[in-house]
Amino acid sequence: MTSRSMRPGTPAVRSRHVALATLTVGLLALSACSSGSAGAGSATQAGAAASAGGQVTLTLATFNQFGYEELLPEFEKTHPNIKVTHKKAATSNEARDNFFTRLSAGSGMADVEAVEVDWLPEMLQFSDKFNDLRSSDTEGRWLDWKAKAATDADGHLIGYGTDSGPEAICYRSDLFKKAGLPSDRESVAKLFGTTWESYFAAGKRFEARSEVPFFDSIGATYQGMVNQLEAAYENPSDDAITATDNAAVKKVYDQVVTAGITDGLSAKLQQWGDDWTASFQKDGFATMLCPGWMVGVIEGNAKGVKGWDVANTFPGGGGNWGGSYLTVPKQSAHPKEARELAAWLTAPEQQVKAFKKVGAFPSQTQALESQDLLGFKVASFGNAPTGRIFADRAKAVTVSPYKGTHYFAINDAMQQALARVEQGTSPQESWDKWVADVKALG
């Protein structure tokens, strides 16, 4: 879903990299072991014994908002032999740390583990530790690029796609009206235009007429911009790190820093932080980049606040931010039932229900044609037709950025660099530290 992976207060990059380096050593040692180890055999035997006994308890590990809280009782009702314990991490970062720590340990993973797209490439290095989920029932179920991203070099489908993140712009129509600017979604879409230059220009117009900052943070805005680059940080041919020499990355960095800091458009609120969450009740900012799943986040944080709406446009043409997968680790003692749960949660009917509940936009082809989806409106967003809007935004996506094994660490370091700028560090000093942190990755 992230990237909900952005989080304030992340440990210093160098310290984090030391920890990750230690973890990687353990994972590499693990990958050298046979997948037919005694542990795996014990899990299989335990699963067979439990299945024979009739009642099975599965654990499901997710993070943020997948929209599964009301779906799981429905699954249990239609699968009376299965009970599901749902473990939800607060952020993608926390989920990732748990995921790789338990993978390295060889025990403790959930029967079904959610994986966020930004750290999916890291997981695929150890695809032999996960069950192949291919079947005739799920053939052609997802958008091609969604399934391809979770397919390993041997053609094994390691994850079932959950949501995708086509982006629009969410905004406060009441604050635009108060500033004497267009406020209905069609006029606002024209005001924002289709380029980053036009979006930031609209921000300067708003800033001249309002005391409210234009957008939430430069980090969040950067994420939408960098996701439009085909290969921001690594060379797709060999996964070599190219981030610090990529002029396009530096251009995006300079552009967002100028808009947010020099022009004063940023509220300097790091996404998922307490101040950011509280700001929805305090007119904290007027616009934000908005993948489909963000609508549900806004609804939760801005409960009782009127004025939120969504404009059917996105700077640069189109963009996808986030999206996740459900995997079944070989540590699971109940792989058959776990696969059944993962398949059910990612079926078209459930994907549409999750979208209507939390805005997790479907990646399933049949769901995208559903009139239940296309006709859906959000009452708290001025009855915005979000089903149709995000379907349009999904069609506008033309770039599927390459995210290799280093992507998560490099982007995490960049988010820290941008947070430093908003806290007062000079843009050049923070950029130089990011370069050093990236080079320390090797």
Rosetta blueprint (number, residue, H / E / L):
1 M L
2 T L
3 S L
4 R L
5 S L
6 M L
7 R L
8 P L
9 G L
10 T L
11 P L
12 A L
13 V H
14 R H
15 S H
16 R H
17 H H
18 V H
19 A H
20 L H
21 A H
22 T H
23 L H
24 T H
25 V H
26 G H
27 L H
28 L H
29 A H
30 L H
31 S H
32 A H
33 C L
34 S L
35 S L
36 G L
37 S L
38 A H
39 G H
40 A H
41 G H
42 S H
43 A H
44 T H
45 Q H
46 A H
47 G H
48 A H
49 A H
50 A H
51 S H
52 A H
53 G H
54 G L
55 Q L
56 V E
57 T E
58 L E
59 T E
60 L E
61 A E
62 T E
63 F E
64 N L
65 Q L
66 F L
67 G L
68 Y L
69 E L
70 E L
71 L H
72 L H
73 P H
74 E H
75 F H
76 E H
77 K H
78 T H
79 H L
80 P L
81 N L
82 I E
83 K E
84 V E
85 T E
86 H E
87 K E
88 K E
89 A E
90 A L
91 T L
92 S H
93 N H
94 E H
95 A H
96 R H
97 D H
98 N H
99 F H
100 F H
101 T H
102 R H
103 L H
104 S H
105 A H
106 G L
107 S L
108 G L
109 M L
110 A L
111 D L
112 V E
113 E E
114 A E
115 V E
116 E E
117 V H
118 D H
119 W H
120 L H
121 P H
122 E H
123 M H
124 L H
125 Q L
126 F L
127 S H
128 D H
129 K H
130 F E
131 N L
132 D L
133 L L
134 R L
135 S L
136 S L
137 D L
138 T L
139 E L
140 G L
141 R L
142 W E
143 L L
144 D H
145 W H
146 K H
147 A H
148 K H
149 A H
150 A L
151 T E
152 D L
153 A L
154 D L
155 G L
156 H L
157 L E
158 I L
159 G E
160 Y E
161 G E
162 T E
163 D E
164 S E
165 G E
166 P E
167 E E
168 A E
169 I E
170 C E
171 Y E
172 R E
173 S H
174 D H
175 L H
176 F H
177 K H
178 K H
179 A L
180 G L
181 L L
182 P L
183 S L
184 D L
185 R H
186 E H
187 S H
188 V H
189 A H
190 K H
191 L H
192 F H
193 G L
194 T L
195 T L
196 W H
197 E H
198 S H
199 Y H
200 F H
201 A H
202 A H
203 G H
204 K H
205 R H
206 F H
207 E H
208 A L
209 R L
210 S L
211 E L
212 V L
213 P L
214 F L
215 F E
216 D L
217 S L
218 I H
219 G H
220 A H
221 T H
222 Y H
223 Q H
224 G H
225 M H
226 V H
227 N L
228 Q L
229 L L
230 E L
231 A L
232 A L
233 Y L
234 E E
235 N L
236 P L
237 S L
238 D L
239 D L
240 A L
241 I E
242 T L
243 A H
244 T H
245 D H
246 N L
247 A H
248 A H
249 V H
250 K H
251 K H
252 V H
253 Y H
254 D H
255 Q H
256 V H
257 V H
258 T H
259 A H
260 G H
261 I H
262 T H
263 D L
264 G L
265 L L
266 S E
267 A L
268 K L
269 L L
270 Q L
271 Q L
272 W L
273 G L
274 D H
275 D H
276 W H
277 T H
278 A H
279 S H
280 F L
281 Q L
282 K L
283 D L
284 G L
285 F L
286 A L
287 T E
288 M E
289 L E
290 C E
291 P E
292 G H
293 W H
294 M H
295 V H
296 G H
297 V H
298 I H
299 E H
300 G H
301 N H
302 A L
303 K L
304 G L
305 V L
306 K L
307 G L
308 W E
309 D E
310 V E
311 A E
312 N L
313 T L
314 F L
315 P L
316 G L
317 G L
318 G L
319 G L
320 N E
321 W E
322 G E
323 G E
324 S E
325 Y E
326 L E
327 T E
328 V L
329 P E
330 K L
331 Q L
332 S L
333 A L
334 H L
335 P H
336 K H
337 E H
338 A H
339 R H
340 E H
341 L H
342 A H
343 A H
344 W H
345 L H
346 T L
347 A L
348 P H
349 E H
350 Q H
351 Q H
352 V H
353 K H
354 A H
355 F H
356 K H
357 K H
358 V H
359 G L
360 A L
361 F E
362 P E
363 S L
364 Q E
365 T H
366 Q H
367 A H
368 L H
369 E L
370 S L
371 Q H
372 D H
373 L H
374 L H
375 G L
376 F L
377 K L
378 V E
379 A H
380 S H
381 F H
382 G L
383 N L
384 A E
385 P L
386 T H
387 G H
388 R H
389 I H
390 F H
391 A H
392 D H
393 R H
394 A H
395 K H
396 A L
397 V L
398 T L
399 V L
400 S L
401 P L
402 Y L
403 K L
404 G L
405 T L
406 H L
407 Y H
408 F H
409 A H
410 I H
411 N H
412 D H
413 A H
414 M H
415 Q H
416 Q H
417 A H
418 L H
419 A H
420 R H
421 V H
422 E H
423 Q L
424 G L
425 T L
426 S L
427 P H
428 Q H
429 E H
430 S H
431 W H
432 D H
433 K H
434 W H
435 V H
436 A H
437 D H
438 V H
439 K H
440 A L
441 L L
442 G L
